[in-house]
Amino acid sequence: MRTKKIICFFYILIIFILCTCNDPVFYAISQEIKPIEPRISGVPTNFVIFEGRMYVASGNALFSYNYNTGAADPDKQYWKRETSPGGNILQIASTGGYLPGGYLYALCATDQSNDGRTIVRRYDKDNSTWISMDGILNDYAKIQNIFAAGDVLFVWAALSTSNYIYNVLCIKNGTDVFNLMGSQEDTGIITGAAYNGSYFLPFTAKKRDKDKISGVYKIDDINAGAKIILYKNAQGNEVNIHFNGIINLEDGAKTILLISRSGEIYFVNDSIEKKDNVFMGRLSTGALAIWRENDQPDGKKLLLAGRQDSLTYSSSYGYSYGYMELELDTVGIKTGVNFSEPGRTTASISTLTDYERYKSSLGKYPINYLFQAPPEIDSNMILFASTQINGVWSCRVRDRDQKQYWNAEGENEP
């Protein structure tokens, strides 16, 4: 009798396992992908375009990418390690893009006794080497951020490592450096730059500045200084908004879009206007990118925005990060749409189709930067991400199984 009970229990257990395997949790687990060891590991920088190649850095290593020339020229691999500017590379920037006369810059931590000093270096194309930007920059002990917009590099710098006096500096033509704000002007934290004929720099008041308001610097003429634009609510009161991302939507009006830390959308020109009924419903990491379905002028487009559900990062947390998608059209944000998750959208397009695979891969990691390779560099227009601690990832069809999904860029990719 005891044996029959054991056998009966065994059959019940088998039936239970078979039934629960249809549970969404088990399905999600079945979609998990074995991580690829990243070729570009650690904490990668932003991506930029310079003279027909895409660049990204991590640690003291600089890499360039051009899939279209990789097969034809063995010396120009898909991911090629380039001459490093030296030191730990914190940011990179490029003025001009594909246009001749542009410059490639790098913000680097120096190796001088770990004193916290940083330096801007520029790539010298004629001599294939990196040179330090001197002049007025030598007066500044700490270069905090660099951002390129149009043909100008903007530099946010502190006069010393022990005070809070910051200036916004400009570099034009690779050599001309000047203070945009005038002598000793204390500015807010610059969080990005965009250009549409005018330059726009969102800034956030530092925590110690309780009486200061965050906003946007607008520069119509780089030689004439900046105009400060603040957001005002319906009652006409200035409101302190932490803008941590900015981008040109590349629509007919060259709309400049801002995203706040809380995930709300704003537009800026001569004033800052909030886009009602469009919001992520999540915290924003500040990562913004335009994704195109194809290389046709009338092709569908998405705005991609890095998301964060938790204020702290842990590898043990569930799906909390990744990015959100917002459909665009020729006049900006498409009417009647809102942010949605990749592969789980009501929009007419998405960057991918398999939501569960996304959820169990890139969806687990914070994203600092997103960037789609243009067709001139990669005819497949691959979408890349710089994760916070897990290296460079890409959303591509993998040779191993001919399926599209997010994973790290490996040694043998694509």
C-alpha positions in Angstrom: 0.0 0.0 0.0 2.9 2.4 0.9 4.5 1.7 -2.5 1.3 2.6 -4.4 1.1 5.9 -2.5 4.6 6.7 -3.5 4.0 5.9 -7.1 0.8 8.0 -7.1 2.6 11.0 -5.5 5.3 10.6 -8.2 2.8 10.8 -11.0 1.1 13.8 -9.5 4.4 15.6 -9.2 5.2 14.9 -12.9 1.8 16.3 -13.9 2.4 19.4 -11.8 5.8 20.0 -13.4 4.4 19.6 -16.9 1.5 22.0 -16.2 3.6 24.7 -14.6 6.1 24.7 -17.4 3.5 26.6 -19.4 3.7 29.4 -16.8 5.0 32.7 -18.2 7.9 32.6 -15.7 9.1 29.3 -17.1 8.8 30.6 -20.6 10.8 33.7 -19.7 13.5 31.5 -18.3 13.6 29.4 -21.4 14.2 32.6 -23.5 17.3 33.6 -21.5 20.4 33.9 -23.6 23.9 32.8 -22.7 25.9 36.0 -22.3 28.8 36.7 -24.7 32.1 37.8 -23.3 32.2 41.5 -24.4 35.1 42.6 -26.7 34.7 46.1 -25.3 34.1 45.5 -21.6 33.7 47.6 -18.5 32.0 51.0 -18.6 32.1 52.2 -22.3 31.8 55.8 -23.3 29.3 57.4 -25.7 29.5 56.7 -29.5 30.6 59.2 -32.1 31.2 59.4 -35.8 34.5 60.6 -37.2 35.7 60.3 -40.8 33.6 57.4 -41.8 34.0 55.3 -38.7 32.1 54.9 -35.4 34.1 55.3 -32.2 33.7 54.2 -28.6 36.1 53.8 -25.7 36.4 51.9 -22.4 39.2 52.3 -19.9 42.3 53.4 -21.7 41.2 51.6 -25.0 39.7 53.3 -28.0 37.9 51.3 -30.7 36.5 52.2 -34.1 33.9 50.3 -36.2 33.0 50.1 -39.9 31.2 47.0 -41.0 31.0 48.1 -44.7 34.8 48.3 -45.1 35.6 45.3 -42.8 35.3 42.6 -45.4 37.1 44.5 -48.1 40.1 45.7 -46.0 41.6 43.4 -43.3 43.3 46.4 -41.8 39.9 47.9 -41.1 38.2 45.2 -39.0 34.6 45.7 -37.8 36.0 46.6 -34.4 39.5 47.9 -34.6 41.6 49.0 -31.7 42.9 52.5 -32.3 45.8 54.6 -30.8 44.7 55.6 -27.3 44.8 59.2 -26.3 46.3 58.0 -23.0 44.9 57.7 -19.5 41.4 56.6 -18.6 39.0 57.8 -21.3 35.9 59.3 -19.7 34.1 60.7 -22.8 34.7 61.2 -26.5 33.3 63.8 -28.9 33.4 64.6 -32.6 32.7 67.8 -34.5 31.7 67.6 -38.1 30.8 64.0 -38.3 31.3 62.9 -41.9 32.1 66.4 -43.0 35.7 67.3 -43.7 37.4 69.6 -41.2 35.9 67.9 -38.1 37.9 66.9 -35.0 37.9 64.0 -32.6 38.3 64.7 -28.9 38.7 62.7 -25.8 38.3 63.6 -22.1 40.9 61.7 -20.2 41.9 61.3 -16.5 45.6 61.9 -16.2 48.0 59.6 -14.4 49.5 62.3 -12.2 49.5 60.7 -8.7 45.7 60.2 -8.8 45.2 63.9 -8.2 41.8 64.0 -9.9 43.0 66.1 -12.9 41.5 65.6 -16.3 42.6 66.8 -19.7 41.1 67.2 -23.2 43.1 65.7 -26.1 42.5 66.1 -29.8 43.4 63.6 -32.5 46.0 65.0 -35.0 45.1 63.5 -38.3 48.3 64.7 -40.0 50.6 62.9 -37.6 48.2 60.1 -36.4 48.7 61.1 -32.8 46.9 62.7 -29.9 47.8 66.2 -28.6 46.7 68.0 -25.4 44.5 71.0 -25.6 46.4 73.8 -23.8 45.9 77.5 -23.6 43.0 78.6 -21.4 42.3 74.9 -20.5 45.5 74.9 -18.4 43.8 77.3 -16.0 41.3 74.6 -15.1 42.1 71.8 -12.8 39.1 69.6 -13.5 37.4 69.1 -16.8 34.1 67.5 -15.9 32.3 67.0 -19.2 32.7 67.5 -23.0 29.8 67.6 -25.5 29.9 68.3 -29.3 27.2 70.0 -31.2 27.6 71.2 -34.8 31.2 72.3 -35.2 31.7 73.3 -31.6 33.0 71.4 -28.6 31.6 72.5 -25.2 33.7 71.9 -22.1 32.4 72.2 -18.5 35.4 72.9 -16.3 36.3 73.8 -12.7 39.0 76.3 -11.8 40.2 73.9 -9.1 39.5 70.5 -7.6 38.5 72.1 -4.3 36.0 74.8 -5.3 32.7 74.9 -7.1 33.4 77.6 -9.7 32.6 76.1 -13.1 32.7 77.7 -16.5 31.4 76.6 -19.9 34.3 76.8 -22.5 34.1 76.4 -26.2 36.6 75.0 -28.7 36.2 75.9 -32.4 38.5 74.9 -35.3 40.3 72.5 -33.1 42.4 75.3 -31.5 40.3 78.3 -30.6 39.3 78.0 -26.9 37.3 80.7 -25.1 35.0 81.1 -22.1 31.4 81.2 -23.2 30.1 82.7 -20.0 32.7 85.3 -19.2 35.1 85.4 -16.3 34.4 83.5 -13.1 30.8 82.8 -14.0 29.5 79.8 -12.0 27.3 77.6 -14.1 25.0 74.7 -13.5 26.0 71.1 -14.4 26.0 70.7 -18.2 24.2 67.5 -19.2 24.4 67.5 -23.0 24.4 69.6 -26.2 22.3 69.8 -29.4 22.3 71.9 -32.5 19.7 73.0 -35.1 21.2 76.3 -36.2 21.4 77.4 -32.6 23.2 75.5 -29.8 21.3 74.2 -26.7 22.9 73.1 -23.5 20.7 71.8 -20.6 22.1 72.6 -17.2 21.2 71.4 -13.7 21.8 73.5 -10.6 24.3 71.9 -8.2 22.9 70.6 -4.9 24.6 73.3 -2.9 22.8 76.0 -5.0 19.4 75.9 -3.3 18.4 79.2 -4.7 19.3 78.4 -8.4 17.0 77.0 -11.1 17.9 74.5 -13.8 17.3 75.2 -17.4 18.8 75.5 -20.9 21.5 77.7 -22.3 20.6 78.8 -25.9 23.5 80.2 -28.1 22.5 81.8 -31.4 25.9 83.2 -31.9 28.9 81.5 -30.3 30.7 84.8 -30.0 27.8 86.6 -28.3 27.3 84.5 -25.2 24.3 82.4 -24.0 20.7 83.1 -23.2 19.2 81.3 -20.2 15.8 79.7 -20.8 13.9 78.4 -17.8 10.7 76.3 -17.6 7.6 78.1 -16.4 4.4 76.3 -15.3 0.9 77.3 -16.2 0.9 79.9 -13.4 4.0 81.5 -14.9 6.3 80.4 -12.0 9.8 79.1 -12.7 10.1 75.4 -12.0 13.3 73.5 -11.3 13.5 70.6 -13.8 16.4 68.2 -13.9 17.0 67.7 -17.6 19.4 64.8 -18.1 19.0 64.3 -21.9 18.8 66.3 -25.1 18.5 65.4 -28.8 17.6 66.8 -32.2 14.7 64.8 -33.5 15.9 65.4 -37.1 12.3 66.1 -38.3 11.3 68.8 -40.6 11.5 71.5 -37.9 14.7 70.1 -36.4 12.9 69.9 -33.1 15.1 69.9 -29.9 13.7 67.5 -27.4 14.6 67.3 -23.7 13.9 64.5 -21.2 13.8 65.0 -17.5 15.1 62.7 -14.8 11.5 61.8 -14.0 10.9 60.7 -17.6 8.9 63.7 -18.9 9.3 65.2 -22.4 9.9 68.9 -23.2 10.6 70.9 -26.3 12.9 73.9 -26.3 13.4 76.8 -28.6 12.9 80.4 -27.3 11.0 78.8 -24.4 10.6 75.4 -22.8 7.3 73.6 -23.4 6.2 70.4 -21.8 4.7 67.7 -24.0 1.6 66.7 -22.1 0.4 63.1 -22.1 3.8 61.7 -23.2 6.0 60.3 -20.5 8.0 57.2 -19.8 6.4 56.4 -16.4 10.0 55.5 -15.4 13.1 57.3 -14.4 15.3 58.4 -17.3 19.0 57.6 -17.5 19.5 60.4 -20.0 20.4 58.1 -22.9 18.6 59.2 -26.1 18.9 58.0 -29.7 17.0 58.1 -33.0 16.4 54.6 -34.5 15.4 54.2 -38.1 13.7 51.2 -39.7 15.7 51.6 -42.9 17.8 54.2 -44.8 14.9 55.7 -46.7 13.9 59.3 -46.1 10.3 58.4 -45.4 11.2 55.3 -43.3 9.6 54.9 -39.8 11.5 56.2 -36.8 11.6 55.8 -33.0 13.0 57.8 -30.2 14.8 55.5 -27.8 15.2 56.5 -24.1 17.2 54.7 -21.4 15.0 53.8 -18.4 15.6 53.0 -14.7 13.1 51.7 -12.2 15.4 51.6 -9.2 17.7 54.3 -7.9 20.3 51.7 -7.1 21.7 49.0 -9.3 22.0 45.3 -8.3 22.6 42.3 -10.5 20.0 40.4 -8.4 17.2 42.7 -9.3 14.6 41.7 -11.9 13.7 43.6 -15.2 14.3 47.2 -14.2 16.4 48.9 -16.9 16.9 48.8 -20.7 15.1 51.4 -22.8 11.7 52.5 -24.0 10.5 53.4 -27.5 8.4 56.3 -28.8 7.2 56.5 -32.4 8.1 59.6 -34.4 7.0 61.1 -37.7 8.0 64.0 -40.0 6.7 66.6 -37.5 8.1 65.1 -34.3 6.3 62.8 -31.9 3.5 60.9 -33.7 0.1 62.0 -32.6 -1.6 59.7 -30.1 1.4 57.5 -29.1 3.3 57.1 -25.9 6.4 55.2 -24.7 6.3 51.5 -24.8 8.6 48.5 -24.3 10.6 46.9 -27.1 8.7 44.1 -28.7 5.7 44.8 -26.6 4.3 47.9 -28.3 1.1 49.2 -29.9 3.2 51.3 -32.3 3.6 50.2 -35.9 7.3 49.4 -35.4 9.8 48.3 -32.8 13.6 47.7 -32.6 12.9 44.0 -32.1 10.1 41.4 -31.9 11.0 39.1 -29.0 10.0 40.9 -25.8 10.9 38.0 -23.5 14.4 37.7 -24.9 14.9 41.4 -24.5 13.5 41.3 -21.0 16.0 38.6 -19.9 19.0 40.2 -21.6 19.5 44.0 -22.0 16.4 44.7 -20.0 18.3 43.8 -16.9 21.1 46.4 -17.4 21.3 50.2 -17.0 22.2 51.9 -20.3 24.3 55.1 -20.4 24.2 55.5 -24.2 22.3 54.2 -27.3 23.4 54.6 -30.9 22.4 53.3 -34.3 25.1 52.8 -36.8 24.3 54.9 -39.9 24.0 53.0 -43.3 27.3 54.6 -44.5 29.1 52.7 -41.7 26.9 49.5 -41.5 24.3 48.7 -44.1 22.5 46.7 -41.4 22.1 49.8 -39.3 22.9 47.9 -36.1 21.7 49.4 -32.8 24.4 49.6 -30.0 24.3 50.3 -26.3 26.9 51.3 -23.8 25.8 49.6 -20.6 26.8 50.9 -17.1 29.1 48.0 -16.2 28.7 45.3 -18.8 30.4 46.7 -21.9 29.1 47.4 -25.4 26.0 45.4 -26.5 24.3 45.2 -29.8 20.9 44.1 -31.2 21.8 42.0 -34.3 21.2 38.7 -36.0 23.8 36.3 -34.5 25.7 33.9 -36.8 25.4 31.1 -34.2 21.6 30.8 -34.5 20.5 33.4 -37.1 18.2 35.1 -34.6 18.1 38.7 -33.7 18.5 39.6 -30.0 20.6 41.8 -27.6 23.9 40.5 -26.4 27.4 41.8 -25.9 29.6 42.5 -28.9 32.0 39.6 -28.9 35.4 39.0 -30.4 34.0 37.6 -33.6 31.0 39.9 -34.1 29.2 40.5 -36.4 
